[in-house]
Amino acid sequence: MLNDDILHAIGRTPLIELRNCSPKPGVRLFAKLEGQNPSGSVKDRIALQMVLAAERTGRLRPGGTIVVASTGNTGIALALVGRVRGYRVRVVMPENIADEIPRTLSAYGATIEWVPAEQGMRKAIDVAQGFAQREGELLLDQFADPLNTQAHYDTTGPEILDDLPGVDVFIAGLGTCAASFDHASTPIGEMIATQARMFARRNVTQRPCDVQLLRDRPYPDRCQI
């Protein structure tokens, strides 16, 4: 498929069957390869949604700067989307981040603002909010923006169900965790969410994450998001 814009390559990732990983006969396992998104992660989906929404509402204008607090993939995704759409991108992160993340951000042209490692993501969010008070700078808050969830209702979920209508169990790794599951719009029997230092198994009628709680107390910095 020929795309004239790299952002057109976001989403529609392959769904493959893991034929040699089944624990017992009759159990079929499938994996959605979100690493095939242009910047290498599922966060491309939310980055594109947030930027396009900010453009539509006039909060993001030509020549503007996107500000984000991130320790990894969300910052990288916004750096890519921002670069393609013509914006400067400022990423605020703690100093104890793996070396490949700032290298990738720099390759996309993003500016990195460091905060002391011991002050973590709470400090990064505060600093990002401060930058957003400047003229022409807009904070895209992955911890609170409902588009972080909506991107998956609009794209990831429908893609899975188009390719595999009969899903019994859905398993996902959670980073930012600004997400919720709704049985009415997600006809999947059971969902399992895994995260560093946390294992949650809930029926889909329950919400596995409280977005406001996560905004107030972001996950430990070892979870790079």
N, C-alpha and C positions, 0 to 999 in steps of 0.2 A: 504494500500500500504506500503510495506517494503522498507525503504531507508537505505543504509549503510553509507550515508554521509548526515549530516543535511542540507548541501547546496543544495542537490537535492530536498529539500522540499520548496525551494524558488519558488514562482510563482505558477501558476495553482490553484489559490485560488477559493473558491466556489463563484458562482453567484446565489443569492437567490431572489425570488420574495417577495416583501413586500405587501402582500395581503390586509392588513388592513390599509394601508397608502395612498391609491389612493384618490386623491381629487375629482374625478368624474368618473362615469361609462365609461368604455372603455379606461381609462388611466391605464397602467400597469407600476409599478415601480419595479426596480431591484437594488440590491446592491452587489457590489463586496467586499468580506470580506478580505481586505488586512491585517487586523490584524492577519490573520491566517499564515502569513509568520513567520519564526522561531523567529526573534527578535521582532515581534509584529507590524511591519509596512511595508508600501510599499517601504521604503527605502532599504530594503534588495535587491531589484531588481537592483538598481543602484550601491549599494556597490559591489555586485558580478560582475557586468559588468566592473566596473572600476578596480577592483583588477585583474581579469583575463586578461584584456587588458594590464595592466601594466606588468604582467608576460610575456605575449606574445612578447611585445616589448623590454623586457630586462630592463625596468626601475625599476622593483621590483624583487629583487633577494633573494635567501634563506638567512635568518638571517636579512633581512632588516626591516625597521620601516616605517609604514604607518602614515602619519601626516594628520590631518583633523581639520578644524575649524568648530565647530558645537555647537548647543545648545540643541540637542536632538537626534532625530531618526536616522539621518545620521551617527552620531558618534557611536551610539549603533550598527547600522547595520555593520559598518566597523569594530567595535571591535569584533563582532561575526565572520564575514568572515575572518578577519585577524587572529584571534585565530585558526580557523579551518585550514587555509592555512599555519600556522606556522610563522606568522609575529608578531612583536611587534606593538602596536598601540598607538599613542600619540594623544589625543584629546585636543584641545585648546578651552576654553569656558569662557564666563563672569561668575563672581562670583554669580550672582543672579539667578541661575538655580534651578529649582525644585529639591528637595532632592532625589527623586527616580532616576533621571537621572545619577548622579555620582555613586550612589549605583549600578545601573545596569552596568555601564561602568567598575567599579571595579570588579564586579563579572565575567566579561568577560576577566579580566586581563589587561585592558587598563590603561595607564598612563594619568592622567588629569593634564593639565597645565592651571592655572587660570589667567585671566586678570581682571582688575578692572571693576566692573559692569558699571560704568558711561562711560567707553570707548567702551563698547559694542562689536559687531561683527566685526566692522572695525579693532579694535585693535587685536581681536582674529585672523583675517585673516593675519594681518601683522606679528604677532608672529609665526603663523604656517609657513608662508613663510620663516621666519628666521630659524626655525628648519630644513626646507627642504634644506637649504644650507649645512647641515652637511653630511658627507659621510654616505651612506647607508640609508638615510631618504628621503622619497618621499611624497610630498604633493599631495593628491587627492582632487582637488578643486571642490566641488559640485556646486559652483556658476558659474563656467565657463566650466566645462567638458561637451562636447557634448554628452557623454555617459549617462548623466543624462536624456537627452531626448530620446536617442536611445534605452535605456532599455525599454521604454514604447512602442515605435514603434515595437520592437522585441518581446515583451512578453505580456504586459498588454493589448494593443490594440487588437492583434490577438486573445488572449484568450476571450475577451469580444465578438468579432464578431463571433468567432467559436460557442459560446454558445447562442448568441442572434443576429443573422444576421440583423434583422430589427430594428436598433437603430434610433430613431427620435431625441432625446435630450440626451446629455451627461453632467453630472454635476460632478465637481471635486473640492475638497479643495486644495488650493495651499500653499505650504510651501516655499521652496527655489525658486520655480517658474522658474527654469532653464529648461523651456519647450516651445515647440511650437506646433501648430496644422496645419496640411496640409490637405486640402480637398481631394487632389488626393489620399493620402494614408489612409485617415480616412473618410470613407463614412458615415458620421453621419450628420444629418440635421442641428443641432444647438448645440453649446456648451456653458455651463455656468460655470464660475469659481468663487469660493468664497474664500475670505481670510479675516483675521482680518483687520478691518478698510478699507476694499476694497471690492467692488462688481463689477465684470466686466462681461458684457454680450456681446459677440462678435459673428459674423458669422465666420464659420471655415476658411474662406478665409483670415481672419486677424490673426495677431500674438498678443495674449493677453499679452505677456511678452517680454521685451527686456533684454536678458541675460546679455549684457555688462553693461546696466544701473543697474541691480540688483547686479552685481559684485562690482560696484563702490559704490552703496548705498544699502547694504543689508537691509532687512526688520527689523522692530523693534524687540528687544530681546524678547518681549512677544510672538513672533511667534517662537517657539522652533523647530529647524530643524536639 
